[in-house]
Amino acid sequence: MRATAETLYPIIVLAVLAGATLWLERTTREEMTTSTAPPIGDPDFIAEGARLVSFDETGAQAYKLVASLVTHYPRMDLSLLENPRLEMQQDARRARIEAHSGEVRSRGEEVLLKGSVNVWREGIQGEADLTLVGETLTVWPRDQRAASDDPVTITQGPNLARGNALRADNLFGTFELQGRASVQMQPRSRTPQ
């Protein structure tokens, strides 16, 4: 039996189509992997044991940012932090925020903290200190605002609160839990009058 052009034509078309499909899949996959993360370029400085202190309009210290390693990328105006610690103060109250890593953006106006974020805030006259634990927290230190779209847990003495997200317009004020939230509060002891 001899193969004619009419019987080989469908096989040739299918082989060409399969080859073109394989080529198209490989070329688009390579383009997708190279274009997902924009290049941030080379760093212009790397500092170990860095400490950045920011002052307010009156000359008083507004906040202090300490990190074991800071790497700055000028192309994106981005600083990557290792083991960052952000310290803030309002009147006589202090707050400290620590994480495994972080990013400083917008010329220092926004700090994104990631990985085991721990917040400690000093209590007011007779109140217990407050702690907050989560995976991420974005802080705007000059405005003393913070937000997280990840679950957080807040404790203050025996009281416990959990939420799916958090907004704080004042780190020394009230924290607003968002999404599904639960709160367990111990009753205050009554003192005889």
N, C-alpha and C positions, 0 to 999 in steps of 0.2 A: 504494500500500500504506500502510495506516494503522497506526501503532504503538498497541498496546493496553497497558493497565496490566499485564497478565500478561507481556508481552514486555519492558517497561521495568523491571519489578521487579528482576530479577537484576542489571541494569546499575547501578541506583541503589544496591543493597546493596553491590556491589563497589566503587563509587566512595566510599561512606561508609566502608567498611572500609579502603580505601587511605588515605583522609584521616586516619582515626583512628590508623592505624599510623604515618604520618608525624608526626603530632602527638605521639604517645607517645615515639617515638624522639628527637625534638628536646627534649622536656621532661626526659627521663631523662638525656640527654647533658649538658645544662646543669647539672643537679643533681650529676652525677658530677664535673664539672670544678670546681665551686665547693666541693665538700665534701672533696676529696682532701687539701688542705693546710690545717690549722687556722690561723686568723689569729694572728699573734704580737703584733699590736698595735704601738703606737708605741714607739720607744726612749725610755728615760728619761735616758740619757747616751750621748755619743759622745766618745771620746778618741783623739787622735792621739799617736803615740809613747808609748804606755802601757807601764808597767812595774809588775808585781805581784810582790811578794816575800812568800813564806810562811815562817813560822818554826815550828820544832818545839817540843816541850814545854820544852826546856832553853833556848830563846831563840836557838838557832843557826839559820842560814838553811837551810830545807829545800829550796826550789826558787825559781827566778825565771822568770817568764813575761813576755816582751817581745813587743809587736806594733805594727806601724805604725798600725793602726786597730782600736779595740775599740768595738763597738756593743752595748749591753745592752738586753734586752727584759724588763721586769719581769714581764709576764703569764706568761711561761713560764720565768722565771729562766734565761735563755739569753743568753750573750755570744758574738757572732760576731767572729772575729779575722781580720785580714789580715796575712799574712807573720809568723805566730807563730814564736817561738823559745823553747823550754823548756830551761832550764839546771838541772842537778841535780848534787849532789855527795854522795859517800859516802866518809868518811875523806879520803884525799888524792886519790881518783879523781874525775874529772869526766865528765859526759855532756851532750851538747847534741842537741836534736831540733828540726829546722826543717821548715816546710811552706809551701805557698801560702796555705792558709786553715785555719781551725779553729773549734771550738765549745767553750765551757766550760759544763758542766752540773753539776747537783747541788751547787750552792754552791761550785764550784771543785774538787770532788773528782774530776771526770772531765773529761778534755780529749780531744776528738776532732780529730785532725789529718788534713787531706786535701790531696791534690795534691802530688806529688813530695816525699814525706816522706823526709828524710835524718836518720839517727841517727849520731852519732859518740860513741864511748866510749873513754876513755883506757885504754891497756893497763896490765897489772901488771908491775912489775919485769922488764924485758927482753922483754916480749911486745909485739907490734905492736898499734897501735890497732885497734879494731873499727868497721866501718861497716855500716849497714843501710839499704837503699833499698826503698821500697814506695809504694803509692798512698794508703793510709790506715793510721793507727795510733791506737788508743785508749790513753791513758795515765792511770793513777791515780797522780799524783805523790807523794802522802803515803805510799802503800804501795809506791812504786817498782815498780809492775806495769805491764805493757803487753800489748796483744793486737791482732792484725790478722787479718781473714778474707780478705785479699787476698794475692796472691803477694808474697814478699819475697826479697831477695838480701842475703846477709851476706858480707862479706870481712874477713879478718884476715891481714894480710901476704899471702903467696901462696895462702892457703886461701880456698875459695869454697864457699858453701852456698846452696841455693835451696829454698824450700818454698811450698806453697799457702796456708799460714796460719802464724801465730806466736802463742805464748804465752810470757810471761816473768813469773815470780813475783818476780823481783828483777832490775831493769835492770842491776845490777852483777854479776849472777850468770850463770846459764846460760839461753840462749834455746832454747826447744823449738819445732822446726819441725813443722808438722802437715800431714796430707794427703800428697800425693806430694812427696818431698824428694830432693834429690841433694846430695852433698858431695864436693868434691875437695880432698884434703889432701896437702901436700907432706911427704915424710918428713923427720924431724928429722935434722940432721947429728950424727954421733957424734963425741964428743971423746975422744981417747985418755986413758986413766987412768994 
